[in-house]
Amino acid sequence: MAQIDYFLALQSPYVYLAGTRPAEIAARHGATLVYKPLDVTQLFPRTGGKVRAERHPSRNDYSAMDRARQARKLGLPFDPQPMFAASNPAPAAYAVIAAQAAGGGDLPGLVAALSRAMWAEGRDISDDDTLRPLLVAHDFDASVADRGMLMAAETYAANLEEAVSRGVFGVPFFLVDTEKFWGQDRLDDLDLYLAGKL
C-alpha cells in the first residue's frame, strides 16, 4: 500500500484550494495519507524561497490573480485578503497533528474546514473559539489538541526538518516514496502516478 506524505501549512491558500482532494485520491488508490503540518515561514528561507512580503510585486500580483482564478475554477468561495491572515497558524497545526494521532474522526474534513475558515469565512484559526467547534464537528474531542500539545509541538518542528531533508520547498507538497508533487495544481498528476499511468 502506498503512503502519501502531505506537507502542508493551514494558512496557505493553495492548501485551501486542495481541499479534500488529496484524501479522495488516496482513498481511490487504497493509499495512506499522512498529514504533516509545518511552519512554511521557516521552510522558505531554508530551501531558497521567500515569504510573500519579500517577493517582487509582479510575482505577488500574478499569484493573487491566479489564486482567485483557481478558486473560481473549483467553485470555492475565496477572500483574497482574509481578516486573520497574520494570525499564528501553529494552534491549528497542533490540532491537526493531535487529531491525526488520536484517530477516529474526519481528518480530511477538519483540514479543509480549517483552511476554509481562514480563506472563506473570516475566522481566526489560532483561536480556540474556531478550533474547538471544528474539532467537534469532525468527530474529534474538543480538547484533543490541549492533551496532545507537547507531542504536537514536537511533531510540528520535526515535520519541518523532515521536509527540508526530503527536498520539500513549498506547500502543498506530496511525496510518494521519492516521487514529488508540488502544488494543488499537481493533484491530477499524483492521481495518475498512483494509477500507474505516469
N, C-alpha and C positions, 0 to 999 in steps of 0.2 A: 504494500500500500504506500502510495506517495505521500510525502509530507510537504505542505506548502508553508514556509515561514513568511509571515506577513509583517513587515516592518512598517509602522505607521505612527503618525502624530495626529492626535484628535483635533488639533486646531488647523490642520491642513484642509484647504478647500477641496483638494484632489482626493483626499480620503472621504470627504463628504460625497463627492461625485461618484466614488467607487461604490458607496452604499453597501448593500448585502451581496453584490455580485461575486466577490471573492468566495463567500460561503456557498453560493449557489453552484459555482464552478467546481469547488471542492466536492460538494455532495454529488454532483453529476458524475464525477470520476472516482468516487469512493476514496478520495484523498482526505488526509487530516489537515485542517487549517489551524495553525498556531499563531496567535496574535502576539506581536512583540512591540508594544508601545515604547517609544524612545523620545529623547529630547532632541528634536531636529535642529534647534538653535545651536546645540553643541556638535551635532553631526556635520553641518555645513562647513564650518571652518576647518574641521579635521579632514575633510575629503575634497577640498578645493571649491566649495560652493560659497555663496554669500546669502545672508538673510536679506529679505526684501528691501529693507531700508538702505542697504549698501549697493543695490543693483542700479544700473543705469535706468533713467526714467523710461527710455524707449522699451526696455525689457519689461518693466512693470506695467506700462500701458498695454503692451501686447498681452501679457499674462491676464490682466484684468478683463480685457475683451474676450480672450479665449475661455476663461472660466465661466463668464456669463453665457457665452455661446454653447459651451458643453452642457451647462445646466438646462438651457432651453432644449437642446437635443435630447436630453434624458428626461425631460418633463419634470424637473425638480425646481421647487421654489428656491430662490437664491438671493441673499442680501450681499451686495458687493462690499459693503462696509459695515460688518456686524458690530453692534454696540460693544460687545465684550471681546473684541479681537485681541486685546492686550492682556486678557486675564491669564492666570497661571494654569497651564494645561496639566500639570502634574497630578492634581487630585482626580481628574477624570481618568488619567492613565492608570493611576493606582487602583481605581475602581474596576477597570477592565482587567488588570492583572489579577486582582484578588478574586473577581468573579470567575475568571477562567480557572484559577486554581481550585475554587470551591466546586465548580461544575453545577450541572443541574438546571441551568436557566438558558435563556435565548441570548447567547453572547453576540452573534451577528446582529441581532436586533438592537441590543444595547449599544454596540459600537456605532451603528447607523443613527440611532436616536441621539447619542451624544453629539455627533458631528452635525446632525440636523438642528439640534438645539441651538448651536452656535450660528450656523450659516443660514438658517431659515426662520428661526423662532426668536431671535434676540435674547437668548438666555446665557447665563454665566456658567460655564462648565467647571468652574472652580468652586462653586457654591453648593453646599450640602442640600439646599432647597431645590436645586436642579438634580443633583446626583441621586439622592435617596429615592425620590419618586420614580426615576427612570430605572433604577435597580429593581425596585419592587414590580414595576410594570413589565419587566422582562424576567420575572420569576427568580430573582435573587433576593437574599436578605438585605434589608436597607443598611445594615451595619457591617456588611461583609468587608467593605474597604477599611473600616476602622479596625476590625480584628486583624486584618492582614496587612496593615500599613507598613510595618518594618520589612516584611517579605517583599511587598510590592515596590517599596523604595529601592531595595537592593536589586530586584529584578529589572526595574526601570534603568538603573545605572548599568547593569550587566548587559541589557539589550543594546545599549549604545556601543559598548565595547565589542560585542559580537558583530554588530552591524559594520563597524569600521573594519574589523578583521576579515569580514566576508565580502567586502567590496560594495557595500550599500552606501549610496551617496545622496539619496533623496527619498521622499515618500509620496505615495505608497510604493513599496518595493516588495517584490515577491521572489522568493528563492525556492527552487525545487532542486535539491542537491546542489550542483554548481550552476545550474541554468538560472539566469537572472531576467526579471521583467520589471521595468521601472515605469510607473505611471498608471493611472486608471485607464488611459487610452491603450494600454497593452494587455488588458484583460482578455481580449479575444485571442491574442497570441498565447497567453497562458492556457486558455481553454483548448486551443488546437494542439499545443505541446502535450498536454495531459492525455489527449485523444490519440497521440502518436502520429499526428498529421503535420507536425512542424519540427 
